[in-house]
Amino acid sequence: MSNSGFQTIDYVIVGVYMVLLVSLGLFLSRNKKGHEKTANDYFLAGNKLTWWAVGASLIAANISAEQFIGMSGSGYKIGICVAAYEIMAAVTLIIVAKFLLPVMLKQRIYTIPQFLRERYNGGVGMAFSVFWLFLYVFVNLTSVAWLGSIAIEQILGLEGYRMQIVLALFIIAGVYSIYGGLASVAWTDVLQVVFLIGGGLITAYFALEAVSGEGRGAWDGLVIIYEKLKSIPNDTHFNLIVDKSKSPDAFKDLPGIAAIVGGVWLTNIGYWGFNQYIIQKGLAAKNIGEAQKGLIFAGFLKILIPFIVVIPGVTAFIMFNYPQDIPGIQQGYFDMSGSINVSDDAYPWLIRNFAPIGIKGISFAALAAAVISSLASMLNSTSTIFTMDIYKQHIKKDASDRRLVRVGRTTALLALVIAIIAVEPLLGGLDQAFQYIQEYSGFIYPGIIVVFGLGLLWKRASSKAAVWTSILTIPMGLLFKIAMPEMPFQFRMGYVFIILFVIFVAITFVDNTKVETEKADEADRKKMLKWGRITLFFALFFILAAAIHKILLVSGSTNEWILYLENIGFEAFFFFGSLIFSVSLFLFSNANSQYKDKKAVPFELALFKTDRGFAIGSFGICLLVTLIYILLW
């Protein structure tokens, strides 16, 4: 413990934070006099969340040890290109807020699998309930707890106590989330997001200040890091777009412009649009306006995350590998202790060595906030899916609210126990846990996008097509993984998406269970045809451009431009074009088709209208993202 560098003030800060968090969580968990929690209270916070609670809870659920430890580790190893997940997520939140969430809220659903059950059939809903439960318990809960324990173990010098730390994290998250439900999770997340954003920015500031040396500031430190990286031949640590010819290892994880127009869209739409523990916050909002404002607020917060977690990872890379070029170290301003054995050691190493007294406690509280808030959200959503989609539908259909709440609490407790047992065997030997999470989540995202997206927006989408797509999703991902292990997983996701999309559409058009549909309003029909033509043009343009480039490459072209496009992943436009083509398909079909699936969701353009505030916020996010890519291409 003496090696941690923590002083009394650091322990006091952490102690006060933990007491404040648990006390607030328990206070919010209480039943109001004369009112017993209903299923809506427990699983959807009584639909009382305001926009700032929605946005804060989204970010608190999303930002966890995956980012602080895993993404920092990836920043250490491959550079700021990993920030693409965060930057593009901000744009994705606009899409989800405008086009997906309004339909979900109109359907008044508790869970994402519930939508599938009502839109298609019970088999599809059950399949995705099981998908999500396995993903939450064996990937999300385990990875967040494991990465958090790594950080705490190293920061506090508690080597050998990792599993005890995992247990402590689960207990703290479970104390209030299991009893209080989503209301406790969401409102405590407002406190948590203040700590994790504020503490994260403070940590990054002092790490950069440590680089610059005595009497200089964080900006000077950032300039030193940037200039040092640019002096290293073929280093891509400070490039958002990875060039395969310069960094083939980094390209495998983030293949160039695929981070803008490739598989990252499948990951982000799947995660932000159809992931229960994320979208559940939007479903619990007071109304659609509050939900949409909450997602825009979250979008702005997401743009801050690379500065909180990725820049510290890059900073640790230079400090650890090139200490002779760091003024702060050369002046004896700081003493380095410990080592970085795997990439995910970077963030704990940075806090332990370069955060001043007092700031260590704030940094630790930020990390704890990130871990605990994510675990609490995952536990709540795991219980929601099992209770509402499996127990209520297949075990006891007439269950009372009291019984549903009890089952929800029991399910969360069991998920916690299973995750504790599974965590070390699954994650014990990984170097970059963040990439593990992205790749293995990617096995189900292509199918999720096809089944959920078309089910929401395409009137013809059939149950039979959804069943077969669900069945083929994981086998297709495994087949591509085995057959092409060296292909970047974002490319594999893209090809799996294209195949599943073709299969889904083909089965839908040969399915005879369709029924006649009412004619679309003429004004709506004209708008759909207009946007159908626009999206079709761009879809064909991107697909043909990628095809022509590939033909020229295969034919042996040595043109410098052609080779450069290959090295930055121009192939990704196949997938982007296909995604846009799927939009064109449902727009033309919804406008012209005389048929629909018997369980189709009404497609009303009025649902997608937003106010001026939403438009301004969306423009602001897009402008910031554009500037970041221009500056850091």
BAFIMAR-260064 format. One record per residue (C-alpha): residue in three letters; x, z, y. Coordinates in steps of 0.1 Angstrom, whole numbers, plus 5000, padded with zeros to 4 digits. Each point is the difference from the previous one (the first is absolute). Last residue first. Example, Ala and Ser with C-alpha at 12.3 -4.5 7.8 and 13.67 -1.06 7.14 Angstrom:
2
ATOM  rest  X  Z  Y
ATOM  Ser  5137  5071  4989
ATOM  Ala  4986  5007  4966
//
This chain:
633
ATOM  rest  X  Z  Y
ATOM  Trp  4938  4599  5130
ATOM  Leu  5005  5033  5019
ATOM  Leu  4990  4992  5036
ATOM  Ile  4974  4972  4992
ATOM  Tyr  4986  5021  4972
ATOM  Ile  4995  5031  5022
ATOM  Leu  4985  4979  5027
ATOM  Thr  4974  4984  4977
ATOM  Val  4991  5034  4985
ATOM  Leu  4995  5015  5035
ATOM  Leu  4978  4970  5011
ATOM  Cys  4979  5002  4968
ATOM  Ile  4994  5038  5005
ATOM  Gly  4990  4995  5037
ATOM  Phe  4977  4971  4991
ATOM  Ser  4982  5022  4975
ATOM  Gly  4996  5028  5025
ATOM  Ile  4986  4976  5026
ATOM  Ala  4976  4985  4975
ATOM  Phe  4988  5034  4987
ATOM  Gly  4994  5011  5036
ATOM  Arg  4981  4968  5008
ATOM  Asp  4974  5007  4972
ATOM  Thr  4998  4987  4965
ATOM  Lys  4977  4976  4982
ATOM  Phe  5007  4997  4962
ATOM  Leu  4966  5013  4988
ATOM  Ala  4983  4973  5021
ATOM  Leu  5015  4974  4977
ATOM  Glu  4977  5011  4972
ATOM  Phe  5009  4993  4964
ATOM  Pro  4975  5018  4978
ATOM  Val  5018  5016  4971
ATOM  Ala  4994  4981  4968
ATOM  Lys  4984  5016  4970
ATOM  Lys  4981  4970  4988
ATOM  Asp  5030  4978  5006
ATOM  Lys  4992  4973  5026
ATOM  Tyr  4987  4965  5001
ATOM  Gln  4991  4973  5025
ATOM  Ser  5036  4998  5011
ATOM  Asn  5007  4986  5035
ATOM  Ala  5010  5028  5024
ATOM  Asn  5010  5026  4974
ATOM  Ser  5020  4974  4981
ATOM  Phe  5018  4986  5030
ATOM  Leu  5010  5036  5012
ATOM  Phe  5007  5011  4965
ATOM  Leu  5025  4972  4994
ATOM  Ser  5017  5001  5034
ATOM  Val  5008  5037  4995
ATOM  Ser  5015  4993  4965
ATOM  Phe  5020  4972  5017
ATOM  Ile  5016  5026  5023
ATOM  Leu  5013  5019  4970
ATOM  Ser  5012  4968  4984
ATOM  Gly  5019  4990  5031
ATOM  Phe  5016  5034  5001
ATOM  Phe  5010  4997  4964
ATOM  Phe  5016  4966  5003
ATOM  Phe  5014  5011  5033
ATOM  Ala  5022  5024  4981
ATOM  Glu  5022  4972  4988
ATOM  Phe  5016  5001  5034
ATOM  Gly  5020  5030  4987
ATOM  Ile  5028  5004  5026
ATOM  Asn  5027  4983  4979
ATOM  Glu  4977  4971  4992
ATOM  Leu  4994  4994  5037
ATOM  Tyr  5037  5001  5006
ATOM  Leu  5006  4974  4973
ATOM  Ile  4975  4977  5015
ATOM  Trp  5014  5005  5034
ATOM  Glu  5036  4993  4989
ATOM  Asn  4990  4967  4982
ATOM  Thr  5016  5000  4966
ATOM  Ser  4971  4984  4983
ATOM  Gly  5003  5000  4962
ATOM  Ser  4966  4987  4989
ATOM  Val  4989  5035  4992
ATOM  Leu  5005  5011  5036
ATOM  Leu  4981  4970  5014
ATOM  Ile  4971  5007  4976
ATOM  Lys  5000  5037  5009
ATOM  His  4998  4992  5037
ATOM  Ile  4972  4975  4995
ATOM  Ala  4980  5026  4980
ATOM  Ala  5005  5028  5026
ATOM  Ala  4989  4976  5028
ATOM  Leu  4971  4988  4978
ATOM  Ile  4988  5036  4994
ATOM  Phe  5004  5011  5036
ATOM  Phe  4982  4969  5014
ATOM  Leu  4973  5001  4974
ATOM  Ala  4991  5036  5008
ATOM  Phe  5003  4994  5038
ATOM  Phe  4975  4971  4998
ATOM  Leu  4977  5019  4976
ATOM  Thr  4999  5030  5024
ATOM  Ile  4989  4978  5029
ATOM  Arg  4975  4981  4980
ATOM  Gly  4984  5032  4986
ATOM  Trp  5001  5015  5035
ATOM  Lys  4978  4972  5012
ATOM  Leu  4978  5000  4969
ATOM  Met  4994  5038  5003
ATOM  Lys  4992  4997  5037
ATOM  Lys  4975  4972  4993
ATOM  Arg  4983  5019  4972
ATOM  Asp  4997  5031  5022
ATOM  Ala  4982  4980  5027
ATOM  Glu  4978  4984  4973
ATOM  Asp  4991  5033  4984
ATOM  Ala  5010  4997  4964
ATOM  Lys  4974  4987  4975
ATOM  Glu  4987  5025  4974
ATOM  Thr  5017  4999  4967
ATOM  Glu  4990  4987  4966
ATOM  Val  5012  5019  4970
ATOM  Lys  5033  4999  4980
ATOM  Thr  5002  5010  4964
ATOM  Asn  5013  4966  4989
ATOM  Asp  5037  5007  5004
ATOM  Val  5020  4968  5001
ATOM  Phe  5008  5003  5037
ATOM  Thr  5008  5037  4997
ATOM  Ile  5024  4995  4971
ATOM  Ala  5020  4974  5020
ATOM  Val  5001  5022  5031
ATOM  Phe  5013  5030  4981
ATOM  Ile  5025  4980  4980
ATOM  Val  5014  4983  5031
ATOM  Phe  5003  5034  5018
ATOM  Leu  5017  5015  4970
ATOM  Ile  5026  4973  4999
ATOM  Ile  5006  5001  5038
ATOM  Phe  5003  5038  5000
ATOM  Val  5024  5000  4970
ATOM  Tyr  5022  4975  5019
ATOM  Gly  5000  5022  5031
ATOM  Met  5007  5032  4981
ATOM  Arg  5030  4984  4983
ATOM  Phe  5013  4989  5034
ATOM  Gln  4997  5036  5013
ATOM  Phe  5018  5012  4968
ATOM  Pro  5031  4979  5009
ATOM  Met  5007  4978  4970
ATOM  Glu  5028  5014  4978
ATOM  Pro  4976  5013  4973
ATOM  Met  4984  4966  4996
ATOM  Ala  4983  5000  4965
ATOM  Ile  4997  5037  4996
ATOM  Lys  4988  5008  5035
ATOM  Phe  4978  4969  5000
ATOM  Leu  4983  5010  4967
ATOM  Leu  4997  5036  5012
ATOM  Gly  4981  4989  5032
ATOM  Met  4978  4977  4980
ATOM  Pro  4992  5028  4975
ATOM  Ile  4991  5024  5029
ATOM  Thr  4975  4976  5016
ATOM  Leu  4985  4982  4970
ATOM  Ile  4973  5025  4991
ATOM  Ser  4989  5004  5036
ATOM  Thr  5000  4963  5006
ATOM  Trp  4978  4996  4969
ATOM  Val  4975  5026  5011
ATOM  Ala  4999  4987  5036
ATOM  Ala  4993  4964  4988
ATOM  Lys  4972  5012  4978
ATOM  Ser  4986  5021  5029
ATOM  Ser  4998  4969  5023
ATOM  Ala  5012  4993  5035
ATOM  Arg  4974  4976  5015
ATOM  Lys  4993  5020  5031
ATOM  Trp  5036  5002  5010
ATOM  Leu  5011  5028  5024
ATOM  Leu  5000  5033  4983
ATOM  Gly  5003  4988  4964
ATOM  Leu  5026  4975  5011
ATOM  Gly  5022  5027  5015
ATOM  Phe  4994  5026  4972
ATOM  Val  5007  4978  4970
ATOM  Val  5027  4978  5015
ATOM  Ile  5018  5027  5020
ATOM  Ile  4998  5024  4971
ATOM  Gly  5014  4975  4976
ATOM  Pro  5030  4993  5022
ATOM  Tyr  5004  5038  5006
ATOM  Ile  5002  5011  4964
ATOM  Phe  5036  4994  4990
ATOM  Gly  5011  5004  5035
ATOM  Ser  4996  5038  4998
ATOM  Tyr  5029  4998  4975
ATOM  Glu  5022  4981  5025
ATOM  Gln  4992  5019  5031
ATOM  Ile  5004  5035  4984
ATOM  Tyr  5033  4991  4983
ATOM  Gln  5012  4985  5033
ATOM  Phe  4993  5034  5017
ATOM  Ala  5017  5018  4972
ATOM  Gln  5034  4985  5008
ATOM  Asp  5027  5013  4976
ATOM  Leu  4977  5011  4971
ATOM  Gly  5011  5022  4971
ATOM  Gly  4975  5029  5000
ATOM  Leu  4969  4981  5011
ATOM  Leu  4978  4996  4969
ATOM  Pro  5013  5027  4977
ATOM  Glu  5002  5025  5030
ATOM  Val  4965  4995  5013
ATOM  Ala  4979  4999  4969
ATOM  Ile  4993  5037  4994
ATOM  Ile  4995  5008  5036
ATOM  Ala  4977  4970  5004
ATOM  Ile  4979  5011  4970
ATOM  Val  4995  5035  5016
ATOM  Leu  4991  4986  5034
ATOM  Ala  4975  4975  4985
ATOM  Leu  4984  5030  4981
ATOM  Leu  4996  5019  5033
ATOM  Ala  4985  4970  5017
ATOM  Thr  4976  4995  4971
ATOM  Thr  4989  5036  5001
ATOM  Arg  4992  4999  5037
ATOM  Gly  4980  4968  4996
ATOM  Val  4981  5014  4970
ATOM  Arg  4990  5030  5021
ATOM  Val  4989  4978  5029
ATOM  Leu  4980  4978  4977
ATOM  Arg  4984  5031  4984
ATOM  Arg  4989  5013  5034
ATOM  Asp  4986  4966  5010
ATOM  Ser  4979  4999  4969
ATOM  Ala  5008  4978  4970
ATOM  Asp  4972  4976  4990
ATOM  Lys  5024  4973  4988
ATOM  Lys  5020  5023  4978
ATOM  Ile  5028  4983  4980
ATOM  His  5000  4962  5008
ATOM  Gln  4992  4996  5037
ATOM  Lys  5004  5035  5014
ATOM  Tyr  5031  5007  4980
ATOM  Ile  5017  4966  5003
ATOM  Asp  4995  4986  5034
ATOM  Met  4989  5030  5021
ATOM  Thr  5021  5027  4984
ATOM  Phe  5030  4980  4988
ATOM  Ile  5003  4981  5033
ATOM  Thr  4995  5030  5023
ATOM  Ser  5024  5022  4980
ATOM  Thr  5027  4975  5003
ATOM  Ser  4992  4996  5037
ATOM  Asn  5003  5037  5007
ATOM  Leu  5033  5003  4981
ATOM  Met  5014  4970  5018
ATOM  Ser  4990  5013  5034
ATOM  Ala  5016  5034  4993
ATOM  Leu  5032  4985  4986
ATOM  Ser  5003  4978  5031
ATOM  Ser  4995  5029  5024
ATOM  Ile  5025  5022  4981
ATOM  Val  5028  4974  5000
ATOM  Ala  4998  4989  5036
ATOM  Ala  4995  5035  5013
ATOM  Ala  5030  5013  4980
ATOM  Leu  5021  4972  5015
ATOM  Ala  4989  5009  5035
ATOM  Ala  5005  5037  4993
ATOM  Phe  5036  4993  4988
ATOM  Ser  5008  4981  5031
ATOM  Ile  4986  5028  5022
ATOM  Gly  5020  5026  4980
ATOM  Lys  5032  4978  5003
ATOM  Ile  4993  4996  5037
ATOM  Gly  5003  5037  5004
ATOM  Ile  5038  4998  4994
ATOM  Pro  5012  4965  5006
ATOM  Ala  4992  4971  4976
ATOM  Phe  5032  4982  4990
ATOM  Asn  5012  5013  4966
ATOM  Arg  4969  5012  4981
ATOM  Ile  4976  4977  5017
ATOM  Leu  5022  4969  4993
ATOM  Trp  5006  5010  4964
ATOM  Pro  4963  5005  4994
ATOM  Tyr  4994  4965  5014
ATOM  Ala  5027  4982  4980
ATOM  Asp  4995  5015  4965
ATOM  Asp  4975  4972  4991
ATOM  Ser  5028  4975  4999
ATOM  Val  5018  5017  4971
ATOM  Asn  5031  5022  5000
ATOM  Ile  5000  5007  5037
ATOM  Ser  5025  5029  5004
ATOM  Gly  5003  5036  5011
ATOM  Ser  5015  5012  5033
ATOM  Met  5008  4982  5032
ATOM  Asp  5013  5021  5029
ATOM  Phe  4986  4992  5035
ATOM  Tyr  5015  4998  5035
ATOM  Gly  5034  4997  4984
ATOM  Gln  5007  4973  5026
ATOM  Gln  5004  4974  4971
ATOM  Ile  4965  5010  4987
ATOM  Gly  4982  4995  5033
ATOM  Pro  5020  4969  5008
ATOM  Ile  4989  4982  4967
ATOM  Asp  5023  4972  4991
ATOM  Gln  5022  5020  4976
ATOM  Pro  4969  5013  4983
ATOM  Tyr  4994  4965  4986
ATOM  Asn  4982  5004  4967
ATOM  Phe  4981  5033  5006
ATOM  Met  4992  4995  5037
ATOM  Ile  4993  4963  4997
ATOM  Phe  4975  5004  4971
ATOM  Ala  4985  5032  5015
ATOM  Thr  4991  4981  5031
ATOM  Val  4983  4973  4979
ATOM  Gly  4979  5027  4984
ATOM  Pro  4993  5017  5033
ATOM  Ile  4988  4965  5014
ATOM  Val  4976  4997  4971
ATOM  Val  4981  5032  5002
ATOM  Ile  4988  5009  5035
ATOM  Phe  5008  4968  5018
ATOM  Pro  4984  4980  4972
ATOM  Ile  4969  5023  5003
ATOM  Leu  4992  4993  5036
ATOM  Ile  4982  4967  4994
ATOM  Lys  4978  5019  4975
ATOM  Leu  4987  5023  5028
ATOM  Phe  4987  4969  5019
ATOM  Gly  4981  4989  4969
ATOM  Ala  4986  5035  4994
ATOM  Phe  4984  4999  5034
ATOM  Ile  4985  4966  4991
ATOM  Leu  4987  5014  4967
ATOM  Gly  4984  5029  5018
ATOM  Lys  4984  4977  5026
ATOM  Gln  4984  4981  4971
ATOM  Ala  4987  5031  4983
ATOM  Glu  4986  5015  5032
ATOM  Gly  4981  4967  5006
ATOM  Ile  4988  4997  4964
ATOM  Asn  4984  5035  5001
ATOM  Lys  5007  5037  4996
ATOM  Ala  5030  4992  4979
ATOM  Ala  5002  5010  4963
ATOM  Leu  5003  4964  4987
ATOM  Gly  5030  4996  5023
ATOM  Lys  5018  5030  4984
ATOM  Gln  4991  4988  4965
ATOM  Ile  5019  4968  5009
ATOM  Ile  5033  5017  4994
ATOM  Tyr  4994  5022  4969
ATOM  Gln  4979  4972  4984
ATOM  Asn  5024  4971  5004
ATOM  Phe  4980  4968  5007
ATOM  Gly  5007  4990  5036
ATOM  Trp  5032  5018  5009
ATOM  Tyr  5018  4997  4966
ATOM  Gly  4986  4967  4987
ATOM  Ile  5002  4984  5035
ATOM  Asn  5036  5013  5004
ATOM  Thr  5013  4990  4965
ATOM  Leu  4984  4966  5000
ATOM  Trp  5011  4994  5036
ATOM  Val  5036  5011  4990
ATOM  Gly  4999  4973  4973
ATOM  Gly  5008  4973  5025
ATOM  Val  4996  4992  5037
ATOM  Ile  5019  5027  5019
ATOM  Ala  5022  5018  4974
ATOM  Ala  5000  4967  4981
ATOM  Ile  5020  4989  5030
ATOM  Gly  5032  5011  4983
ATOM  Pro  4996  5012  4964
ATOM  Leu  4997  5038  5003
ATOM  Asp  5010  5017  4967
ATOM  Lys  5019  4970  4985
ATOM  Phe  5013  4990  5034
ATOM  Ala  5017  5034  5004
ATOM  Asp  5021  4993  4969
ATOM  Pro  5007  4964  5010
ATOM  Ser  5014  5011  5034
ATOM  Lys  5018  4973  5020
ATOM  Ser  4988  4968  4982
ATOM  Lys  4966  5016  4994
ATOM  Asp  4994  5004  5038
ATOM  Val  4979  5031  5007
ATOM  Ile  4975  4999  5029
ATOM  Leu  4998  5034  5018
ATOM  Asn  5037  4999  5007
ATOM  Phe  5020  5031  5009
ATOM  His  5013  5009  4965
ATOM  Thr  5008  4963  4993
ATOM  Asp  5038  5002  4996
ATOM  Asn  5015  4966  4994
ATOM  Pro  5034  5010  5015
ATOM  Ile  4999  5035  5016
ATOM  Ser  5005  4998  5037
ATOM  Lys  4962  4998  5006
ATOM  Leu  4995  5033  4982
ATOM  Lys  5025  5017  5022
ATOM  Glu  4984  4986  5032
ATOM  Tyr  4965  5012  4989
ATOM  Ile  5012  5035  4990
ATOM  Ile  5019  5004  5033
ATOM  Val  4971  4988  5020
ATOM  Leu  4976  5024  4982
ATOM  Gly  5024  5029  5008
ATOM  Asp  5001  4991  5037
ATOM  Trp  4962  5000  5000
ATOM  Ala  5000  5034  4984
ATOM  Gly  5021  5016  5028
ATOM  Arg  5036  5008  5011
ATOM  Gly  5017  5032  5011
ATOM  Glu  5014  5008  4966
ATOM  Gly  5000  4972  4974
ATOM  Ser  4980  4968  4997
ATOM  Val  4992  5004  4963
ATOM  Ala  4986  5035  5004
ATOM  Glu  4976  4986  5027
ATOM  Leu  4988  4975  4974
ATOM  Ala  4992  5028  4976
ATOM  Phe  4985  5021  5028
ATOM  Tyr  4975  4973  5009
ATOM  Ala  4991  4991  4964
ATOM  Thr  4992  5037  4993
ATOM  Ile  4979  5003  5032
ATOM  Leu  4980  4969  4991
ATOM  Gly  4993  5013  4965
ATOM  Gly  4990  5034  5013
ATOM  Gly  4975  4985  5025
ATOM  Ile  4985  4976  4975
ATOM  Leu  5000  5024  4971
ATOM  Phe  4990  5031  5019
ATOM  Val  4972  4984  5021
ATOM  Val  4988  4981  4968
ATOM  Gln  4997  5033  4982
ATOM  Leu  4977  5017  5026
ATOM  Val  4976  4971  4999
ATOM  Asp  5004  4999  4962
ATOM  Thr  4985  5035  4999
ATOM  Trp  4968  4984  5012
ATOM  Ala  5000  4972  4973
ATOM  Val  5010  5022  4970
ATOM  Ser  4976  5028  5008
ATOM  Ala  4971  4976  5005
ATOM  Leu  5010  4980  4969
ATOM  Gly  4995  5029  4975
ATOM  Gly  5002  5037  5008
ATOM  Tyr  5009  5015  4967
ATOM  Ile  5024  4975  4986
ATOM  Ser  5014  4991  5034
ATOM  Tyr  5007  5036  5012
ATOM  Val  5022  5015  4972
ATOM  Gly  5008  4966  4985
ATOM  Ala  5025  4989  5026
ATOM  Ile  5018  5033  4999
ATOM  Ile  4999  5002  4962
ATOM  Phe  5012  4964  4996
ATOM  Leu  5030  5005  5023
ATOM  Ala  5009  5033  4982
ATOM  Leu  4999  4983  4966
ATOM  Val  5023  4972  5012
ATOM  Ile  5024  5026  5014
ATOM  Gln  5001  5018  4967
ATOM  Met  5007  4966  4984
ATOM  Arg  5030  4994  5023
ATOM  Tyr  5016  5035  4996
ATOM  Gly  5034  4989  4987
ATOM  Glu  5015  4994  5034
ATOM  Leu  4984  5022  5027
ATOM  Gly  5023  4991  5029
ATOM  Leu  4972  5002  5025
ATOM  Ile  5002  4963  5011
ATOM  Gln  5010  4988  4966
ATOM  Glu  4972  5016  4980
ATOM  Ile  4975  4994  5028
ATOM  Ala  5008  4963  5000
ATOM  Ile  4999  4995  4963
ATOM  Ser  4968  5021  4998
ATOM  Gly  4983  4976  5024
ATOM  Leu  5011  4970  4980
ATOM  Trp  4986  5015  4968
ATOM  Ala  4967  5011  5016
ATOM  Val  4993  4966  5016
ATOM  Ser  5011  4981  4969
ATOM  Thr  4979  5021  4976
ATOM  Leu  4968  4999  5020
ATOM  Asn  5003  4962  5007
ATOM  Val  5012  4986  4967
ATOM  Phe  4986  5018  4970
ATOM  Val  4970  5019  5015
ATOM  Tyr  4990  4976  5027
ATOM  Leu  5007  4968  4981
ATOM  Phe  4984  5012  4968
ATOM  Leu  4968  5011  5019
ATOM  Trp  5000  4967  5019
ATOM  Phe  5001  4978  4970
ATOM  Val  4974  5022  4981
ATOM  Ser  4976  4996  5029
ATOM  Phe  5009  4963  5001
ATOM  Ala  4988  4995  4964
ATOM  Met  4970  5022  5004
ATOM  Gly  4987  4980  5030
ATOM  Val  5006  4967  4982
ATOM  Gly  4981  5013  4969
ATOM  Gly  4971  5014  5021
ATOM  Asn  4991  4967  5015
ATOM  Tyr  5007  4977  5030
ATOM  Arg  4991  5011  5035
ATOM  Glu  4986  5035  4991
ATOM  Arg  5028  5008  4976
ATOM  Leu  5026  4984  5022
ATOM  Phe  4988  5021  5030
ATOM  Gln  5001  5031  4979
ATOM  Pro  5037  4991  4991
ATOM  Ile  5008  5003  5038
ATOM  Thr  4985  5034  5003
ATOM  Tyr  4973  5019  5019
ATOM  Ile  4979  4969  5010
ATOM  Arg  4976  4995  5028
ATOM  Gln  4997  4962  4996
ATOM  Lys  5000  4996  5037
ATOM  Leu  5032  5020  5001
ATOM  Met  5017  4977  4976
ATOM  Val  4990  4969  5019
ATOM  Pro  5013  5014  5033
ATOM  Leu  5032  5011  4983
ATOM  Leu  5010  4965  4988
ATOM  Phe  5000  4976  5030
ATOM  Lys  5009  5017  5032
ATOM  Ala  5017  5033  4990
ATOM  Val  5017  4985  4970
ATOM  Ile  5014  4970  5020
ATOM  Ile  5012  5023  5028
ATOM  Leu  5016  5024  4974
ATOM  Thr  5019  4971  4986
ATOM  Val  5017  4994  5034
ATOM  Ala  5014  5036  5000
ATOM  Ala  5009  4996  4963
ATOM  Met  5022  4972  5010
ATOM  Ile  5023  5024  5019
ATOM  Glu  5000  5026  4972
ATOM  Tyr  5007  4978  4971
ATOM  Ala  5024  4979  5021
ATOM  Ala  5021  5032  5005
ATOM  Val  5018  4992  4968
ATOM  Cys  5019  4973  5020
ATOM  Ile  5016  5029  5018
ATOM  Gly  5029  5003  4976
ATOM  Ile  5007  4993  4963
ATOM  Lys  5015  5032  4986
ATOM  Tyr  4996  5026  5028
ATOM  Gly  4967  4985  5011
ATOM  Ser  4989  5001  4964
ATOM  Gly  5009  5037  4999
ATOM  Ser  4981  5006  5032
ATOM  Met  4971  4982  4985
ATOM  Gly  5001  5023  4969
ATOM  Ile  5008  5033  5018
ATOM  Phe  4979  5001  5032
ATOM  Gln  4978  4970  4989
ATOM  Glu  4991  5008  4964
ATOM  Ala  5004  5037  5009
ATOM  Ser  4967  4995  5019
ATOM  Ile  4985  4979  5027
ATOM  Asn  4967  4985  4986
ATOM  Ala  4978  5031  4998
ATOM  Ala  5013  5012  5034
ATOM  Ile  4995  4965  5015
ATOM  Leu  4964  4997  4988
ATOM  Ser  4993  5036  5009
ATOM  Ala  5012  4994  5036
ATOM  Gly  4979  4968  5004
ATOM  Val  4968  5015  4985
ATOM  Ala  5004  5032  5020
ATOM  Trp  5006  4981  5032
ATOM  Trp  4970  4978  4993
ATOM  Thr  4976  5029  4993
ATOM  Leu  4992  5012  4964
ATOM  Lys  4965  5013  4994
ATOM  Asn  4989  4980  4970
ATOM  Gly  4992  5033  4981
ATOM  Ala  5038  5003  4992
ATOM  Leu  4997  4971  4976
ATOM  Phe  5007  5015  4966
ATOM  Tyr  4991  5037  5006
ATOM  Asp  4973  4997  5026
ATOM  Asn  4985  4969  4984
ATOM  Ala  4999  5018  4966
ATOM  Thr  4983  5029  5017
ATOM  Lys  5017  5032  5011
ATOM  Glu  4977  5030  5002
ATOM  His  4985  5009  5034
ATOM  Gly  4984  5034  5009
ATOM  Lys  5031  5012  5019
ATOM  Lys  5026  4972  5001
ATOM  Asn  5020  4996  4968
ATOM  Arg  5037  5005  5005
ATOM  Ser  5025  4973  4994
ATOM  Leu  5008  4995  5037
ATOM  Phe  5013  5036  5003
ATOM  Leu  5020  4995  4967
ATOM  Gly  5016  4969  5014
ATOM  Leu  5008  5016  5034
ATOM  Ser  5015  5030  4983
ATOM  Val  5020  4978  4976
ATOM  Leu  5014  4979  5029
ATOM  Leu  5007  5029  5024
ATOM  Val  5018  5020  4973
ATOM  Met  5021  4970  4990
ATOM  Tyr  5009  4992  5036
ATOM  Val  5008  5036  5009
ATOM  Gly  5023  5002  4970
ATOM  Val  5018  4967  5008
ATOM  Ile  5006  5010  5036
ATOM  Val  5011  5035  4990
ATOM  Tyr  5024  4986  4974
ATOM  Asp  5016  4978  5026
ATOM  Ile  5003  5028  5025
ATOM  Thr  5018  5022  4974
ATOM  Gln  5027  4974  4994
ATOM  Phe  5000  4970  4976
ATOM  Gly  5034  4984  4994
ATOM  Ser  4989  4995  4964
ATOM  Asn  5033  5011  4985
ATOM  Ser  4989  5037  5002
ATOM  Met  4971  4993  4977
//
